[in-house]
């Protein structure tokens, strides 16, 4: 259903919403809503342009909200394509999941079963429904950023007939990697990012230690009433994998203390830490983080927390204090206000002993849809080694390996999107039939 059609400077928009089954295995059961925003160049809005569906990173991330012509990849794509920005189920305007949603469950297993319906297989079924019912059933190209690359591999496994070409930026998942495999590779990379940070700002180690010691010695409260612990402070390191990450953390620490004797934490610091660590914007990012690695009969069982014990340098009492990355821990669902309602469901997910497979290795090996993927050599979030192993096992895939960009390269420079589309063009272009 078309909701609205309007034009802003440089972009013509059409907002759509469709009903889809909550559980695609029960098509006649309960439904949820999926929202998609169609964007094109206003001058070309009546043309039959190739379509590019954007698969957002996450999990639990809504599609970008365009403004001032950005992000940079979108400005490039609008020169040639009609872009479809999809709010994945449970995010943005697609039956968003938040605390109130989870408070309705009185049983942890039921809450976990509900959350399991928001994984990649369901998202791809939603995409196919949109493509067929709203966008005429023509093949479309996809751009998958980070977790969007995981979704791309699921799409190629389950419905390649809907795809004309795929572009992946920092998101080739390990096809058979368990959550344990992922985090054993992740902690050393995060430690390397910490080392890089302290090489750039060698005086921040002492400041970070002072902040941590202050938090341990005092009842420090964030503006929303949550108590700030050292382990929660450590999670701001998730930003280290992005291009401006070191600077973002440095300038946060730079104004941490206030008062004539710098004997208290500043209101600005506390407000920013709350914003960075609260998950109000995307609670599914925390709730589903480990389940995206769930396949077969091996529970994820709080892998990031278990594997952390193998890396004592990340302990909250260690000095220098190391910041953590894209890891979710059970204590977060106790300490963080916006996540507390998710705790029973996430505990059930961590213990879940059966996940449907997300990737069909046989079908991927025989893939004939053109795929171009950038693998960021120093990626903190998605292991380059696993990505290259996957690249070797997916047919018709070209991998570009670079250390010029961090994980957000496609947002930082139009060169990334242009390089990937050119790689496909040089091999004959997207499928047109």
Backbone torsions as a table, in degrees:
resi	resn	phi	psi	omega
1	UNK	NA	132.4	176.6
2	UNK	-82.0	122.4	-180.0
3	UNK	-89.6	-52.5	-174.8
4	UNK	-146.3	153.5	172.1
5	UNK	-137.5	130.1	-173.3
6	UNK	-161.4	164.6	-179.1
7	UNK	-125.0	132.7	171.0
8	UNK	-117.2	168.3	-178.1
9	UNK	-54.3	116.4	175.8
10	UNK	86.6	-5.2	-176.1
11	UNK	-144.8	135.2	171.3
12	UNK	-106.3	130.6	-172.8
13	UNK	-116.1	144.3	168.2
14	UNK	-135.9	122.3	-178.1
15	UNK	-99.1	129.3	-177.5
16	UNK	-123.5	152.0	171.5
17	UNK	-142.0	139.6	176.9
18	UNK	-133.7	154.5	172.6
19	UNK	-91.9	136.4	176.4
20	UNK	-134.7	159.0	176.4
21	UNK	-64.8	138.8	171.1
22	UNK	-59.0	-44.6	179.6
23	UNK	-116.5	109.8	-176.0
24	UNK	-66.2	-15.2	174.5
25	UNK	-80.6	-8.3	177.8
26	UNK	-129.5	72.0	-171.5
27	UNK	-62.5	-18.4	-179.9
28	UNK	-97.8	7.4	-177.9
29	UNK	-90.0	-153.1	-177.8
30	UNK	-59.3	146.2	179.0
31	UNK	-117.3	159.1	171.5
32	UNK	-129.9	171.8	-178.0
33	UNK	-106.5	139.7	175.2
34	UNK	-117.3	128.9	-177.6
35	UNK	-108.0	139.0	176.0
36	UNK	-140.5	139.7	178.5
37	UNK	-112.8	121.7	179.0
38	UNK	-93.2	128.3	-175.4
39	UNK	-128.3	135.2	175.0
40	UNK	-149.5	169.2	173.8
41	UNK	-65.1	127.3	-177.7
42	UNK	-55.2	-34.9	-178.4
43	UNK	-67.7	-25.7	-173.7
44	UNK	-110.6	17.8	-172.2
45	UNK	-65.3	-20.6	180.0
46	UNK	-96.8	0.0	-179.3
47	UNK	-84.1	153.9	175.6
48	UNK	-87.1	85.9	-175.4
49	UNK	-90.9	152.6	170.6
50	UNK	-62.5	147.9	-176.8
51	UNK	-101.9	142.2	175.9
52	UNK	-126.4	113.0	177.9
53	UNK	-91.5	127.1	179.7
54	UNK	-91.3	124.5	177.2
55	UNK	-102.8	106.0	-171.7
56	UNK	-69.4	152.0	172.8
57	UNK	-71.4	177.2	-177.1
58	UNK	158.6	-132.4	6.5
59	UNK	-69.6	166.6	176.2
60	UNK	82.5	21.1	179.1
61	UNK	-102.1	134.9	175.0
62	UNK	-81.9	167.6	-179.4
63	UNK	-71.0	159.8	178.5
64	UNK	-62.2	148.2	172.6
65	UNK	-102.5	104.1	-172.0
66	UNK	-65.5	144.2	173.2
67	UNK	-159.8	146.0	177.8
68	UNK	52.4	34.3	176.3
69	UNK	80.6	-1.5	-174.7
70	UNK	-104.7	172.3	2.1
71	UNK	-68.5	171.0	-170.3
72	UNK	-61.2	-37.2	-179.3
73	UNK	-64.5	-33.8	-178.4
74	UNK	-66.4	-42.1	178.1
75	UNK	-58.9	-38.7	177.4
76	UNK	-68.6	-45.0	-177.0
77	UNK	-63.3	-35.1	-177.7
78	UNK	-69.2	-12.4	175.4
79	UNK	-69.5	-24.3	-173.5
80	UNK	-131.6	-17.5	-168.9
81	UNK	-128.3	162.1	163.8
82	UNK	-97.9	118.1	-172.2
83	UNK	-98.5	135.0	179.3
84	UNK	-111.4	113.8	179.5
85	UNK	-99.5	110.2	-172.9
86	UNK	-104.1	126.4	168.0
87	UNK	-79.8	110.5	-179.8
88	UNK	-61.2	150.3	-177.4
89	UNK	-49.9	136.2	-179.8
90	UNK	87.6	0.4	-177.5
91	UNK	-127.4	159.3	174.0
92	UNK	52.3	-120.3	-179.1
93	UNK	-101.0	12.1	178.8
94	UNK	-100.9	78.8	179.8
95	UNK	43.2	59.4	-174.6
96	UNK	-54.6	136.6	175.1
97	UNK	-98.8	129.4	175.0
98	UNK	-147.0	-169.3	-173.6
99	UNK	-54.2	-45.6	-177.9
100	UNK	-60.4	-34.0	178.2
101	UNK	-61.8	-46.5	-174.5
102	UNK	-77.3	-24.7	178.3
103	UNK	-66.9	-17.8	179.5
104	UNK	-73.1	-15.5	-179.7
105	UNK	-90.3	132.5	177.0
106	UNK	-101.7	-5.8	-176.0
107	UNK	-125.9	126.9	-178.1
108	UNK	-62.0	-39.8	-179.5
109	UNK	-63.6	-42.9	178.8
110	UNK	-63.2	-39.2	177.9
111	UNK	-64.7	-40.6	178.2
112	UNK	-66.4	-40.7	177.4
113	UNK	-62.6	-36.2	177.9
114	UNK	-65.5	-48.7	-179.8
115	UNK	-61.8	-33.1	-179.5
116	UNK	-65.6	-16.2	178.5
117	UNK	-82.7	4.2	-178.3
118	UNK	-114.3	25.0	178.5
119	UNK	-90.0	-174.9	-170.9
120	UNK	-60.1	-39.1	-176.8
121	UNK	-62.2	-39.9	178.0
122	UNK	-70.1	-38.9	179.4
123	UNK	-61.2	-41.9	-179.8
124	UNK	-68.6	-37.7	175.2
125	UNK	-60.9	-38.6	176.4
126	UNK	-63.0	-44.1	-179.8
127	UNK	-60.3	-43.4	179.8
128	UNK	-64.6	-37.6	177.7
129	UNK	-64.4	-42.9	176.7
130	UNK	-60.6	-47.2	-177.4
131	UNK	-59.5	-40.9	-175.1
132	UNK	-79.3	-37.4	-171.2
133	UNK	-95.3	-32.4	-176.2
134	UNK	-102.3	-34.5	-170.8
135	UNK	-113.4	25.3	167.4
136	UNK	77.8	1.6	175.8
137	UNK	80.4	2.6	177.0
138	UNK	-69.8	147.8	172.5
139	UNK	-58.0	145.3	173.6
140	UNK	-127.7	158.8	172.7
141	UNK	-87.1	158.0	177.4
142	UNK	-129.9	147.5	171.4
143	UNK	-119.7	113.4	-176.8
144	UNK	-110.5	111.6	178.2
145	UNK	-94.6	124.6	174.8
146	UNK	57.0	-115.9	177.2
147	UNK	-56.6	-25.8	174.4
148	UNK	-60.7	-26.9	173.6
149	UNK	-70.7	-37.3	173.7
150	UNK	-59.4	-44.3	178.9
151	UNK	-61.8	-37.3	179.0
152	UNK	-59.8	-44.4	179.4
153	UNK	-64.3	-36.0	175.1
154	UNK	-67.7	-40.4	178.5
155	UNK	-60.9	-46.7	179.3
156	UNK	-65.1	-25.8	179.1
157	UNK	-80.0	-32.8	-170.2
158	UNK	-110.2	-28.8	-176.1
159	UNK	-150.8	55.5	-178.8
160	UNK	-63.3	-19.6	179.6
161	UNK	-65.0	-14.6	178.2
162	UNK	-89.5	-2.8	-169.7
163	UNK	-111.8	136.0	175.6
164	UNK	-97.8	-34.6	176.7
165	UNK	-169.2	156.1	-179.3
166	UNK	-131.4	137.3	176.0
167	UNK	-121.0	129.2	-175.0
168	UNK	-124.4	130.1	179.7
169	UNK	-120.3	105.3	176.8
170	UNK	62.7	42.1	-174.9
171	UNK	-151.1	34.9	173.7
172	UNK	-88.3	105.5	-177.7
173	UNK	-73.9	153.0	169.8
174	UNK	-67.9	122.4	-171.7
175	UNK	-66.9	-32.4	-178.7
176	UNK	-121.1	6.3	-177.3
177	UNK	-68.5	134.0	174.2
178	UNK	-84.9	170.3	176.5
179	UNK	-60.3	-37.3	177.1
180	UNK	-61.3	-44.4	178.2
181	UNK	-58.0	-44.3	-176.9
182	UNK	-62.0	-48.2	-173.7
183	UNK	-76.2	-25.5	173.8
184	UNK	-66.6	-26.2	174.9
185	UNK	-86.9	-27.7	-174.1
186	UNK	-73.7	-45.8	-174.9
187	UNK	-58.3	-44.7	177.2
188	UNK	-61.7	-35.8	178.9
189	UNK	-67.2	-39.5	178.5
190	UNK	-66.4	-37.6	176.6
191	UNK	-61.7	-38.8	177.4
192	UNK	-64.3	-38.8	178.3
193	UNK	-66.2	-38.0	175.5
194	UNK	-61.1	-42.6	179.3
195	UNK	-62.8	-40.3	177.7
196	UNK	-64.1	-38.0	178.6
197	UNK	-63.1	-46.7	-176.9
198	UNK	-73.7	-22.8	172.2
199	UNK	-68.4	-37.4	179.4
200	UNK	-76.0	-39.0	-177.7
201	UNK	-127.0	72.6	-173.2
202	UNK	-62.4	-23.5	-179.1
203	UNK	-83.0	-7.4	-179.1
204	UNK	-76.8	-20.2	179.4
205	UNK	-60.1	-44.9	179.9
206	UNK	-67.5	-39.2	180.0
207	UNK	-66.4	-41.8	179.1
208	UNK	-64.2	-40.9	177.5
209	UNK	-62.8	-40.5	179.5
210	UNK	-64.0	-41.6	178.0
211	UNK	-62.1	-46.4	-178.9
212	UNK	-62.4	-43.0	179.3
213	UNK	-63.1	-38.6	177.9
214	UNK	-63.4	-43.6	-179.6
215	UNK	-64.1	-40.2	179.5
216	UNK	-65.7	-30.9	-174.9
217	UNK	-91.2	-8.3	-174.3
218	UNK	-135.7	158.2	174.4
219	UNK	-87.1	88.0	-175.8
220	UNK	-91.4	125.7	-178.7
221	UNK	-113.3	138.9	174.1
222	UNK	-82.1	163.9	-177.1
223	UNK	-56.3	-26.4	179.6
224	UNK	-88.2	3.9	177.5
225	UNK	97.7	-15.5	177.2
226	UNK	-62.8	143.5	173.7
227	UNK	-80.9	134.5	178.0
228	UNK	-87.9	118.4	175.4
229	UNK	-102.2	164.4	177.8
230	UNK	-65.0	-39.7	-178.8
231	UNK	-66.1	-30.7	174.3
232	UNK	-70.8	-40.9	176.4
233	UNK	-57.4	-39.3	-178.1
234	UNK	-59.4	-26.1	-175.3
235	UNK	-71.5	-9.4	176.5
236	UNK	-65.8	-14.8	177.3
237	UNK	-65.4	-8.8	176.6
238	UNK	-56.9	-22.9	-177.8
239	UNK	-78.8	-11.2	-175.5
240	UNK	-62.8	-20.4	-177.6
241	UNK	-87.0	-0.9	179.9
242	UNK	-103.2	158.2	-174.9
243	UNK	-55.1	-45.4	-179.3
244	UNK	-92.9	15.5	-171.0
245	UNK	-61.3	-46.5	-179.5
246	UNK	-60.1	-42.7	-178.9
247	UNK	-68.2	-40.8	179.2
248	UNK	-57.8	-45.2	-179.1
249	UNK	-69.8	-42.1	-178.9
250	UNK	-59.6	-47.8	-176.9
251	UNK	-71.0	-25.1	172.4
252	UNK	-65.6	-49.0	-179.3
253	UNK	-67.7	-31.3	-176.3
254	UNK	-57.8	-32.9	-178.9
255	UNK	-114.4	32.3	-176.5
256	UNK	-68.9	-38.7	-174.4
257	UNK	-101.1	153.7	-179.2
258	UNK	-142.5	171.7	-179.8
259	UNK	95.7	159.3	-178.1
260	UNK	-56.7	-33.0	-179.5
261	UNK	-107.1	11.2	-175.3
262	UNK	48.2	52.1	-175.5
263	UNK	-110.1	13.7	174.8
264	UNK	-146.2	157.8	177.0
265	UNK	-80.2	137.2	-173.4
266	UNK	-72.8	153.5	176.3
267	UNK	-60.0	-39.4	179.6
268	UNK	-60.9	-47.1	-179.8
269	UNK	-59.5	-47.9	-177.4
270	UNK	-65.2	-39.5	179.2
271	UNK	-65.6	-40.3	-179.7
272	UNK	-70.4	-40.2	176.8
273	UNK	-62.5	-41.0	176.5
274	UNK	-58.9	-47.2	-178.5
275	UNK	-63.0	-41.8	-177.2
276	UNK	-70.4	-25.8	-171.2
277	UNK	-119.2	8.5	-172.3
278	UNK	-88.7	-28.2	-177.8
279	UNK	65.6	19.6	174.9
280	UNK	-60.8	-36.9	-176.7
281	UNK	-73.3	-35.8	-174.2
282	UNK	-146.9	68.4	-177.7
283	UNK	-61.4	-27.8	178.9
284	UNK	-65.8	-24.3	177.0
285	UNK	-58.1	-43.3	177.6
286	UNK	-76.4	-44.2	-173.1
287	UNK	-65.9	-34.8	-174.9
288	UNK	-103.8	0.6	-170.5
289	UNK	-53.3	-48.3	-177.6
290	UNK	-82.0	-26.9	-177.2
291	UNK	-68.4	-17.6	178.3
292	UNK	-68.3	-15.1	176.1
293	UNK	-98.5	1.1	-178.0
294	UNK	-78.1	119.8	174.1
295	UNK	-146.1	143.0	177.8
296	UNK	75.6	-139.0	-169.7
297	UNK	-118.4	18.5	179.8
298	UNK	-101.8	113.1	177.9
299	UNK	-61.8	146.2	176.2
300	UNK	-72.6	-34.3	167.5
301	UNK	51.4	44.7	177.9
302	UNK	54.8	56.9	-175.3
303	UNK	-58.6	-44.8	-177.5
304	UNK	-60.0	-38.0	-179.7
305	UNK	-71.4	-42.8	-179.8
306	UNK	-66.2	-44.8	-176.9
307	UNK	-70.1	-27.0	178.4
308	UNK	-57.5	-32.3	179.8
309	UNK	-61.6	-21.4	178.3
310	UNK	-80.7	-7.2	-177.6
311	UNK	-129.3	74.8	-174.4
312	UNK	-61.4	-16.0	178.1
313	UNK	-62.4	-18.3	-179.9
314	UNK	-90.6	3.5	178.1
315	UNK	-62.6	147.6	-175.2
316	UNK	-68.5	-20.8	179.1
317	UNK	-92.9	-5.5	-179.9
318	UNK	-72.0	148.0	174.4
319	UNK	-135.0	131.6	3.2
320	UNK	-65.6	149.6	-178.9
321	UNK	-77.7	122.9	176.1
322	UNK	-91.8	138.3	175.4
323	UNK	-87.9	150.4	-177.9
324	UNK	-96.6	177.7	-175.7
325	UNK	-119.6	-128.5	-175.3
326	UNK	-87.7	58.0	178.6
327	UNK	-117.6	141.1	177.4
328	UNK	-116.3	137.3	-173.6
329	UNK	-122.0	152.0	-178.4
330	UNK	-59.9	-33.4	-178.7
331	UNK	-63.7	-23.8	-178.9
332	UNK	-61.8	-31.0	-177.4
333	UNK	-83.9	2.0	170.9
334	UNK	-106.6	-41.6	-172.5
335	UNK	-85.3	-26.5	-171.4
336	UNK	-102.2	119.5	-173.4
337	UNK	-50.1	-48.0	-173.9
338	UNK	-71.5	-11.5	-177.6
339	UNK	-106.0	-9.0	-172.9
340	UNK	-61.6	-38.2	-179.3
341	UNK	-68.0	-18.2	179.9
342	UNK	-84.6	-12.4	-169.8
343	UNK	-55.4	-50.5	-178.5
344	UNK	-60.0	-40.8	-179.4
345	UNK	-68.2	-39.2	-178.9
346	UNK	-71.4	-35.8	174.5
347	UNK	-61.4	-40.5	178.2
348	UNK	-66.3	-39.1	176.5
349	UNK	-62.2	-41.8	-178.7
350	UNK	-63.3	-29.5	-179.7
351	UNK	-93.3	-4.4	-174.5
352	UNK	-60.2	132.2	-174.3
353	UNK	-105.2	3.5	177.0
354	UNK	-145.8	121.8	172.6
355	UNK	-124.8	138.1	174.7
356	UNK	-66.8	140.7	178.1
357	UNK	-63.3	141.1	-178.8
358	UNK	-98.0	-20.7	-175.1
359	UNK	-126.2	134.2	176.8
360	UNK	-102.9	99.5	-173.3
361	UNK	-64.7	-32.1	178.8
362	UNK	-68.0	-46.6	-179.2
363	UNK	-66.8	-37.5	178.9
364	UNK	-66.0	-38.9	179.0
365	UNK	-63.0	-33.1	-178.7
366	UNK	-93.4	8.8	-174.6
367	UNK	-57.5	137.5	174.8
368	UNK	-119.8	3.9	174.5
369	UNK	-76.3	129.1	179.5
370	UNK	-62.3	129.7	179.1
371	UNK	-130.2	130.4	172.5
372	UNK	-123.3	128.4	-174.8
373	UNK	-132.6	133.7	171.5
374	UNK	-95.0	131.1	175.8
375	UNK	-110.7	116.4	-179.7
376	UNK	-82.6	115.4	-172.4
377	UNK	-55.8	-36.8	-176.0
378	UNK	-104.8	23.0	-176.1
379	UNK	-59.5	125.8	179.3
380	UNK	-78.7	-25.7	-170.9
381	UNK	-97.0	-42.2	-176.3
382	UNK	-117.7	116.1	-172.7
383	UNK	-63.9	125.7	-178.5
384	UNK	-63.1	-36.0	178.7
385	UNK	-62.3	-46.4	177.1
386	UNK	-64.0	-38.9	-179.0
387	UNK	-62.5	-43.9	-178.7
388	UNK	-69.4	-33.2	174.7
389	UNK	-63.6	-42.3	176.9
390	UNK	-63.3	-42.8	-179.6
391	UNK	-56.6	-35.2	-180.0
392	UNK	-71.2	-17.1	-175.3
393	UNK	-110.4	9.7	176.8
394	UNK	-116.2	121.0	-179.5
395	UNK	-64.5	148.1	174.1
396	UNK	60.3	31.7	-179.7
397	UNK	-110.9	130.2	173.8
398	UNK	-107.1	127.0	-180.0
399	UNK	-108.4	131.8	174.8
400	UNK	-112.0	117.3	-178.6
401	UNK	-103.2	130.0	-177.6
402	UNK	-148.8	149.7	170.9
403	UNK	-113.1	17.7	179.4
404	UNK	-76.6	-20.6	-173.3
405	UNK	-130.4	157.0	168.9
406	UNK	-91.1	-169.2	-172.5
407	UNK	-61.0	-25.8	-178.2
408	UNK	-97.3	26.9	-176.2
409	UNK	-54.9	-38.7	-178.0
410	UNK	-66.8	-24.6	176.4
411	UNK	-85.3	-23.3	-175.2
412	UNK	-86.3	-30.1	-174.0
413	UNK	-146.6	133.7	176.0
414	UNK	-66.1	-14.5	-178.8
415	UNK	-61.0	-31.4	-178.0
416	UNK	-67.8	-51.3	179.0
417	UNK	-60.9	-44.0	-178.1
418	UNK	-64.3	-39.3	179.4
419	UNK	-63.4	-42.9	-178.1
420	UNK	-67.1	-44.0	179.2
421	UNK	-65.6	-34.9	178.2
422	UNK	-68.8	-34.7	176.6
423	UNK	-59.8	-40.5	178.8
424	UNK	-71.1	-42.0	179.2
425	UNK	-59.4	-39.2	-178.0
426	UNK	-66.9	-18.4	178.0
427	UNK	-102.1	14.9	177.9
428	UNK	113.0	-8.6	175.7
429	UNK	85.2	177.4	178.4
430	UNK	-63.0	158.8	174.8
431	UNK	-67.4	133.4	-175.9
432	UNK	-109.7	-15.1	-176.8
433	UNK	-82.1	NA	NA
